[in-house]
Amino acid sequence: MVSRRSFFQGAGALTAAVSAAAVSRVAMAALPEPVMQSKPDTMPPLVPNSGRPYNPVVTLNGWTLPWRMNQGVKEFHLVAEPVVRELAPGMNAHLWGYNGQSPGPTIEVVEGDRVRIFVTNKLPEHTSIHWHGQRLPNGMDGVAGLNQPSIKPGKTFVYEFVARRPGTFMYHPHADEMTQMAMGMMGLWITHPKAKHPLIDEVDRDFCFLLNAFDIDPGAATPKIMTMLDFNLWCWNSRMFPGIDTLNVRKGDKVRIRVGNLTMTNHPIHLHGHEFMVTGTDGGPTSKTSRWPEVTTDIAVGQMRQVDFLADEEGDWAFHCHKSHHTMNAMGHDVPTMIGIDHRQIAKQITKLVPDYMVMGERGMADMGEMEMPLPDNTVPMMTGKGPFGGVEMGGMFSILKVRKDQKPGDYSDPGWYKHPKGEVAFEWTGALPEPARFAAEGGQSMPRQQPSAKTTEVTVRKPTGHSGH
């Protein structure tokens, strides 16, 4: 079992107390120590060392918030504050978040837990927290002005309720939402079932992340909060490809992925190589009669989808939003289309005078990578990432499910690129086609063609006779 201390030493996390100006010494002694995280890496699952046991989740490019037990109550401490988040190597963003990161840490509890969350506000304006999807007392719902006073800068509020039902939920401000959510304030809440549940299967690996988006001009670092639809950075847990970690599993694992959407549009999330079932929403587990095999599920704004599948196909399988503009980085919306026009020389001259100048290549967007255009500081290319066969030409909401038969149980490390068996990679045709190695193993048609019978069948046709008087 991983202790809280060893977990965070291994993760490189830092702990710090809130400032004396925010909370008195007497109150400080009563508060659980807020744990802070500075790295954007995927942290190992936090195995519970107190309270009811459960199978912990792995937050993609995130972490789980530790707690303390206080007379049977599970206590957490969230600190709302400005943070610096690395969206991808080479680009940092100045965001608002919780405990050093955006999104904030995942909170994990068990159905029936009595929960107390201290929220300290280190923002320059008031805030609150809404516990999205939870059943709780009205005064704990977190809508500032309606259910509670707002949390002023430097103040600490307390939320208390019982985790009444299992599922995947979110938390985010309900005060100046347009600003605070656009700046990255959000997090995940997982309530595990307290006993075997008829609609919630046990899984070997349980991943979760939030969909979020920002509008940050090339070379800048702070999101534009007035943007409604024209976002240019599409993220999973405030990370964009190639900065999004891969999901590494063992062949034969039962895998669960929980995805919450706090962007301003829907996202059809698509998995290659496998079929999954939608087994849960933010309303709870779905009935088994409502499930069917899918490879893409559309997640609307403010929704969560939980999908389960059997990882039974080895390989490196793409996992991404199927809106093509959402798998690109830092794309402007006024980029002229120059397909069919050779403008490479003039583009080089223009970029010497106008560094931010950007057009589509004469043969398409991939052409831009060949031009090696200079980028403003703190910006990443639109299409990037290198695979074993060349450029992956993706960005934004894109990652890879890596399935390996030799991945050890509980091992979440990256196994590297998949080594394909002989005859299982698409190739350039230069002549006769060899028989692909897998065809024999995969069998033939499910409905093979019937051979014509040699026996001749004679058919006699009888026509209806007319009736008298007609």
Buried (B, 14 or more C-beta within 10 A) or exposed (E): EBEBEEBBEEBEBEEEEBEEEBBEEEEBEEBBEBBBBBBBBBBBBBBBBEBBEBBBBBBBBBBBBBBBEEEEBBBBBBBBBBBBBBBBEBBBBBBBBBBBBBBBBBBBBBBBBBBBBBBBBBBEBBBBBBBBBBEBEEEBBBBBEEBBEBBEEBBBBEBBBBBEBBBBBBBBBBBBBEBBBBBBBBBBBBBBBBEEEEBBBEBBBBBBBBBBBBBBBBEBBEBBBEBEEEBBBBBBBBBBBBBBBBBBBBBEBBBBBBBBBBBBBBBEBBBBBBEBBBBBBBEBBBEEEEBEEBBEBBBEEBBBBBBBBBBEEBBBBBBBBBBEEBBBBBBEEEBEEBEEEEBEEEBBEBBEEEBBBBBBBBEEBEBBBEBEBEBEEBBBBBBBBEEEEEEBBBBBBBBBBBBBEEBEEEEBEEBEEBEEEEEEEEEEEEEEEEEEEEEEEEEEEEEEEEEEEEEEEEEEEEEEEEEEEE
